[in-house]
């Protein structure tokens, strides 16, 4: 028993939703954790800047106005204090700025690197100072148009950048705090910077992208386990149903087979006892009728057995070198008397004989079924043609009739078990709907394919392919 993909959609949908749900929750948690950590990093910068600003007296800044003042003791002390702040975790730069006449510009008072030597500043050791390595000098102008925090908030309370900023020292995020004089007035702003990569690392330290990937894969794994358990349960149910069905079929075959044997034995006895003239005619008629009935019952049993083999995939297809023309001629000869009774002409259209590997009995069974359908549904005085066309790797066989045809709405169901065309009962009341199902099962076992083309009231062509193996 096969379960098509569309029948699995509920469990597949549930599995996808589980995987997507866990992934979305993981991503949301990642974003939430990152935002929380970013706020914590910025808050730590503000606290650090605020605490450090308390160690600097605003009056020290008043005596430092230009590069000429860089030799004063208060400048040296200020740079020492700023340099010590760089020992704090992840702090890259520490500096002090003051206001200018231009509200979009500030000027440097001191930098933690102001007294560093060339060797100390030359981080890449190329023998010269790159722009990102240069220390700011007293009076250097700093453009703050892209830094909202320095346009006012930093001069009133500890604050920080809301996002990464970019200048000649690279991508940074900074914390600020006002430096006040003894009377409470603001002399400048203390700034401490950390590099953007350190900020990102700290922001993601609680929940890294790797952790997010693990969560996503965990969701996929859980969904896979759900599908596996569901499939295993379905397989168990299917196996049980198959076992019950096989048992039922075996019982049916046994119950039908025993009376068939008895009837056949009785027929043989009647034949032997039908020598008297009085009984001979009557017994002969009944023997013919009973023979026909037994033949039909045997046909039903054979059909059910073949259908079960298709279901279970146990069809034995044993290919041997055989003449395909001979197979076609034998199949047509088998139905000649039935065709003659309806004045139907049977023809074979094959350019030349071909010998290749195929299972003679199985292909004969397919042709028997297809030719029987063609005869049952053909009109009198018509022609049924068996076409056989060889290509490089396949033999394509088509049985073309000019009968009643098949309604278009029935075409997609022709190869399903127990399914017949809606107009079939009016032409053949006792069909079982298993013939094409069995035939296609055999063709697929051989490695080929089978299909039907039909026009209502015009005729039907049933075709199948067989791989050619020399």
N, C-alpha and C positions, 0 to 999 in steps of 0.2 A: 504494500500500500504506500503510495507516494503522497506526501503532503505538499501541495504547491506553496510557493512563496507568499502568495496573497493571503493564504490561510494563517500564515505566521505573523501577520502584521501587528496584532495586539501585543505579543511579547516583544517583537522587534521595536515597536513604538515605545513600549515601557522601558526597554533597555536603553534606547537612545535618550529618552527623557532622563533616566537615571544618570547616564554619562554626562549629558548636557547640564543637568541640575547640579551635580557635584562640581563640574568644571566652572559653572557660573558662580556658585557659592565660593569656590576657591579663589576665582578671580576677584570677586567682590571683597572677600576677606583680605586678599593681597592689596587691593587698592585702599581699603580701609586702614589696614595696618601701615601701609606706606604713608598715607596722609597723617596718621597719628604720630608716626615716628618723625616725620618732617616737622610737625608742630613741636614735638619734644626737642628736636635738634635746635630749632630756632629759639625755643624758650631757653634752652641751655646757653645759647650764644648771648641772649639778652641778659641772663643772670650773670654770666661770666663778665660781660662788658660792664654791667652795672657795678659789680663788686670791684673790678679792677679800677674803675674810674674814681672810686673812693680814695685810692692811694695817691692820686695825682691832685695837687693843689692848682687851682685855676690861676693863681698869681704867677706861677712858674711860666705859664704860656704868655703872659703879658710882656715879659722881658725878652721874648724870642720873636722877632719880627722879620728877619732876613737871614741870608746865609752868613752875614757878618757875626751873627749871634751864636753860630754853631760851635764856638770855642768857649762859650760861657759855661760855668759849672752847672747852672740849672738845666742847660740843654743836654749836657753829658749825663746828668742824673735822670732826665726825662727819657733819653734814649735807653739808658740802662733799665729803667722800669718797663719800658715797652718791650725790650729784648727779653726780659724775664717772662713776659706774658707768652712768648712763643714756646715756652717749655710746656704750656698747657696742652692737653691732648688735642691733636688735629689742627691747632692754630697755626696758620701759615704766615700771616702778616698782622702786625699791630702798629697803629699810627694815630695821629691826632690831626684833626682838621678844624679850621675856623671859618667864619663867614667872611664874605667879601662884599663889595658894593653891588656885584651882580648876583641876584638870587639864584641863578642857575649854575653858579660856580662857587667852590670852596677852595681854600688854599691850605697846603700842608704846613703844619707847625714842626712836627718831628715824625720820624719813622724808626721802627725798631732796628732797621738795617742801616741807619744813617752813618754809623761809625764803623761799619764792617769793611774789611779789606777786599781787594779785588779777588783774591783767592777764595775768600768766604762767600762772596756773592756769585762767583762763577760756578754755578751748579753743574753745568754740562762740561766744564773743564776744557773749553775751546780757546782759552787765553784771552777772551774779550767778553764784555758785558752785553748780553742780548737785552732787548727792551723789557722782557719779562723778569730779568734779573736785576735791573737797576733799582736803587733805593731812591725814594723821594727826598728832595731837598726842601729846606724851609722856603716858603713862598711859592712853590710849584702849584700851578692851578689844576684843579680836578673838576671835570665836567660832571654834574649830577642830574642832568636832564632825564636820564633813564633810571634814576635811583630815587624813587618817591620817599623812601625813609629818611634820606638826608636833606630833603626839602622842607623839613619842619619838625616831624615827630622826634627825630634823634636829638634835638636840642631841648626837648622837654622831659623825656623819660626814656628808659632803656627800650629799644625796639630792634627789629631785624628786617632784612630783605624778605619779601614774600616769595621770591623765586631767585634763581641763579642770575647773576649780573655778569657782564662781559666788559673787560677793559684790557689794557696792554699787559696786565699781569695774568690774564687768562680768565676762564669761567670760575667765579667765586660766589659764595654766599656769606653775608657779613652780619655781625651784631654790633649795635651802637649803644652808647650811653653818654649823657652830657657830663662834661668836666666843669665843676662849679668852683667859684671863688668862696671865700669865707662868708661873704654876705649873701650867698645863694645865687648870685648871677652866674650866667653860663659863659665860660671863656672859650669853649670849644667842644668838640665831639671826639670821643675815643672810639675807634673802629677796630675790630678784630675779624680776620677773614679765615675761612676754611675753603679748601679747594672743592670744586663741584663734585669730583669723583669721590672725595671723602664724605661729602654730604649725601650723595646717592647711596654709598655703601652703608652709612649709618642709618639712612631712612629705610633700607631694605634688610637691615640686620635681623629683624624679628621674623621676617617671612620673605625669603629670597625667591628669585625666579625659578631656581632649581626646585625649591619646595613647592611652588605653584605647579611646575611640571609633574612633580610626583603626585600631587593631588589629582591632576587631570588624568594621569595614567591609572591612578587608583580608581577613579570613576569609570574609566574604560574597562578596567579589570573586573570591577564589581558587576558592570553591565554584562560582560562576557560570562561571568559565573552564573548570572541569572539565566542567560540564554542557554548555557550548557546544561544547567539543572532542568530547565524546561524541556529542552530537546531530549535529555535522558528519560524524563518522565513520559514524554510523548512516545519515545522509542519503546519504552516498556509497555505502554498501552497498545501501541501498534502490534508489537510482538505477541501480546496476549490475544488481540483480535485475530491476528493471522493464525495463531495456534487453534483458536476456537473455530475459525472458518475452515481450516484444513481438516479439523476433526469432523466438522459437519459434512464437508464434501466427501471425506472418506466413508462416513456413515451412509451418505446418499448413494455413493457408488456401490457400496456393499448391498444396500437394500434394493437398488435397481438391478444390480448385476445378478443377484440370486434368482429373482423371478424371471429375468431374461434367460438365464441358463435353463430354468425349468421349462419355459415356453419353447425354447429351441429344441430341447429334448422331446417335448410333447409333439412338436411339429415333425420331427424325424420319425417318431412312432406312427403318427397319422399317415405320413407318406408311405410307410411300409405296409400300413393296414388299409390302404385305399384302393385295393385291387378290384373289389366288387363293383360291378357296374352301377349298382344303386348308389353307392357312397362316393364313387370316384369323382363325379362332377362337383358335388357339394363340398367334399373335403378339399378338392383342388382349389376351389374359390376361396375357402377359408384360409387355406395355407398361404395363398398369395397375399391376402389381407394381413395375416399375422406376420408374415415375412416383412411386409412393408412397415408394420408397427415396430417390430424388433429393430429394423434398420434405423428408424427414427430415434428410438430410445438409445441405441448404440451411438448414434450421431450426437445426441445431447450429452451423453457421458463423455465422449471424446472431446467435445467442445468445452465442457466444464473443466476437464483435466488440462487442456491446453491453456485456458484462461487462468487457471491457478498457477501454472508454470510461468506465464507472463507476469503475474502479480509478484511471484516470489523470485523472479529472475533466474529460474532454473532450467530454462529452455536449453536443450543440448543442440548446438549447431555444429555439425561435423562436416567440414568441407572436404570434398574429394574431387579430383579431376573428372569433369563430366561434360557431355555435349549439350549445349543449351538448346540447340535446335531440336534435338531428340526429346528433351523435356517438354518443350512447347507442343510438339506434335502429339506426345502421349496425353498431355493435359487436354488438348482440343479433342482428341479422339474419345476421351472419357465422357465428354458432354455432347457428342455428335447426335446420339439418338434423341436426347432432350431437345437439341436445337432443331432437328428435323421435324419433331412433332409440332413445332410452332413455325415451321418454314423459315427458320433463322439461319443465315449463312455464317459459318465460322471461318475466319481467315487468319493467316499468319503473315506478318510483314517483317521479314528479317533478311538483310542483304546476303549474309553468308553465315555458315555455321561457326560457332565459337566454342572452344573448349577451355574452361578455366576452373578454378577451385570454388565450389559452392556445395551446399547440402541439398542433394537432389530431392530428398523426401520433404524437407521443410519448404523449399521453394514450390514444390508440387502442391503442398498444402495451401500456400498463399494463392496460387493460380486457381486451385479448386474453389476456394472461397470467392475470389473475385469473379471468375467465370460464372459461378452459380448465381451471384447477384446480378451480373449482366443479363443472364438468361431470364431470371425471375422478373426483372423490371424492363425488359425490352418488348417492343410491340412485334406482332407477327410481320413476316415478310421484310425483316430488317437485317442488318449485317453487324456482326461483332468482330472487331479486328484486334488481334494481339500484335502490338508493335514491339520490336526489340532493337534498340540502337546502341551500338558499342562506341564509347569514347576511349580516350587513352587509359583512364583508370576506373571507369564504371560501365556497367551495363544498365541501361534504363529500359524498363518494361512498362508498357501502357496497355490497358484493356479498354477499348473504346466501344461504347454501345450507342444506340440511337433510341433510347427508351424514354421513360417518363421524366427523368431528371430529378434533381433535388432542390427544394426551396432554399433560397439564399440564407434564411435565418437558421437553417439546420446545419449548415456546413461546418461551423466551428465545433459542433458536438459529435461529429460522425465517428471519431476514434475513441469516444468514451464508452465505458462498459454499459451494456444494456440500453444503449441509445440508438434509436432508429429515426430515419427521416419521418416527418409528420405525415407524408403521403404514402409511406411504405405499406402500412396495414391494408390499404385498399387493393394493393397488388399482390401482397404475400402476408396473410394474416398470422402465420405461425413463426415469424422470425424471432430470434432471441437477442439481437443487438450485440453479439460477441464477435462476429466474423472479422470485421475490420480491426477491432481491438487486438485480436490474436495475430492477424496478419501483420499489422505494424510492429507488434512486439517482436515477431520473428525477424522482420526486416532490420529493426534496430539492433537486434542481437548479432545480425550478420554485418553490421557496420554501415547500413544504408539508411534511406529515408523513404517515407511514403506520403502521398498527398492525393487529393481529389479535386477535379475540376468538373463543374456541372452547370448546365443551363436547363431550367425547368421546361419540360415538354420537348426538349431537343436531344438530351442525352447526357451521358456521364462518362468521364475518363478517369480511371484509377491508375495511378503510376507509382512505381517504386524503383529505387536504384540498388544495385549490388556492387560492392567493390570487386574489381577484377584482380585475382591473384593467380598468376600463371603456375 
